[in-house]
Amino acid sequence: MLRSLVGSEMCIRDRVYGWGDNKFGQLGSTAAQVLRPQLIQAPPASNIFTGWHHSVILTECGELLVFGNQPPISNKHEVDHATALAELPGQDIMDIKLGWKHGLALLKP
């Protein structure tokens, strides 16, 4: 993540950049390869998580955005843009772990 000062109020916002292999859209782009760091179009992030072929952004507002090889979130096999994970709206997420083809979320009680 890159911290940057934005606007006249000097707000700190976290932006996520990705590069490398993007065969499954895991970098939030339609390109098969992203050769240089590219800004991923998503709201400000508080944390990022990566699996083998998928990625997750936890936004500052607590929303989970997923992209890449994520069959549970789409009728398509790959999603090349950040898509909200509707199954966990409004949850207080403590941690996320991603594996090869799976993910886990630890929620506060």
C-alpha positions as CSV (number, residue, x, y, z in Angstrom):
1,M,0.0,0.0,0.0
2,L,1.1,3.5,-0.6
3,R,0.1,6.2,1.8
4,S,-0.6,9.5,0.2
5,L,-1.9,12.9,1.3
6,V,-5.0,13.8,-0.7
7,G,-7.1,17.0,-0.8
8,S,-6.9,20.3,1.1
9,E,-7.8,18.5,4.4
10,M,-4.6,16.3,4.1
11,C,-6.5,13.1,4.5
12,I,-4.4,9.9,4.5
13,R,-5.8,7.4,2.1
14,D,-4.4,4.0,1.3
15,R,-4.2,3.0,-2.3
16,V,-3.4,-0.5,-3.6
17,Y,-1.1,-1.1,-6.5
18,G,-0.5,-4.5,-8.2
19,W,1.8,-6.0,-10.8
20,G,2.9,-9.3,-12.2
21,D,0.9,-12.3,-13.5
22,N,-2.8,-11.5,-13.8
23,K,-4.1,-14.5,-15.7
24,F,-7.2,-14.7,-13.4
25,G,-7.8,-11.0,-12.8
26,Q,-6.2,-11.1,-9.4
27,L,-4.6,-7.7,-10.0
28,G,-7.9,-6.0,-10.8
29,S,-7.1,-5.6,-14.5
30,T,-8.0,-7.3,-17.8
31,A,-4.4,-7.5,-18.9
32,A,-2.7,-11.0,-18.7
33,Q,0.5,-9.4,-17.4
34,V,0.9,-6.2,-15.5
35,L,4.6,-5.2,-16.0
36,R,4.6,-2.1,-13.8
37,P,2.8,-1.2,-10.6
38,Q,-0.8,-0.2,-11.5
39,L,-3.4,1.4,-9.3
40,I,-6.2,-1.0,-8.5
41,Q,-9.5,0.8,-8.7
42,A,-11.0,0.5,-5.2
43,P,-11.9,2.6,-2.2
44,P,-9.2,3.4,0.3
45,A,-7.8,0.2,1.9
46,S,-7.0,-0.7,5.5
47,N,-5.5,-4.0,4.6
48,I,-4.8,-6.3,1.6
49,F,-4.6,-10.1,1.4
50,T,-3.5,-12.3,-1.5
51,G,-4.0,-16.0,-2.4
52,W,-2.7,-18.0,-5.3
53,H,-5.0,-16.6,-7.9
54,H,-7.2,-14.2,-6.0
55,S,-6.9,-11.0,-3.9
56,V,-9.0,-9.3,-1.2
57,I,-9.0,-5.7,-0.1
58,L,-10.5,-4.7,3.2
59,T,-11.6,-1.1,2.8
60,E,-11.4,1.6,5.5
61,C,-15.2,1.2,5.8
62,G,-14.9,-2.5,6.6
63,E,-16.1,-3.7,3.2
64,L,-14.4,-6.8,1.6
65,L,-13.6,-6.4,-2.1
66,V,-12.5,-9.6,-3.9
67,F,-11.1,-10.3,-7.4
68,G,-9.4,-13.0,-9.3
69,N,-10.3,-16.7,-9.3
70,Q,-13.3,-16.5,-7.0
71,P,-16.1,-18.8,-8.1
72,P,-18.3,-18.0,-5.0
73,I,-18.8,-14.4,-5.9
74,S,-19.7,-14.6,-9.6
75,N,-21.2,-16.7,-12.3
76,K,-17.9,-16.2,-14.1
77,H,-14.9,-18.1,-12.9
78,E,-12.6,-15.0,-12.9
79,V,-13.5,-11.5,-11.8
80,D,-11.1,-8.8,-13.1
81,H,-12.3,-5.9,-10.9
82,A,-12.9,-5.4,-7.2
83,T,-16.3,-6.9,-6.3
84,A,-17.9,-6.5,-2.9
85,L,-18.3,-9.8,-1.0
86,A,-22.0,-9.6,-0.1
87,E,-22.0,-12.5,2.3
88,L,-20.2,-10.5,5.0
89,P,-21.8,-7.0,4.9
90,G,-21.5,-4.9,8.1
91,Q,-19.3,-7.5,9.9
92,D,-16.5,-6.5,12.2
93,I,-13.6,-8.3,10.5
94,M,-10.5,-9.0,12.6
95,D,-8.4,-10.9,10.1
96,I,-8.5,-12.6,6.7
97,K,-6.3,-15.5,5.4
98,L,-6.2,-16.7,1.9
99,G,-4.9,-20.0,0.6
100,W,-4.5,-21.5,-2.8
101,K,-8.3,-21.6,-3.6
102,H,-9.9,-20.6,-0.4
103,G,-10.3,-17.8,2.1
104,L,-11.2,-17.5,5.8
105,A,-12.4,-14.5,7.7
106,L,-12.2,-14.0,11.5
107,L,-15.0,-11.9,12.8
108,K,-15.4,-10.2,16.2
109,P,-18.2,-11.8,18.2
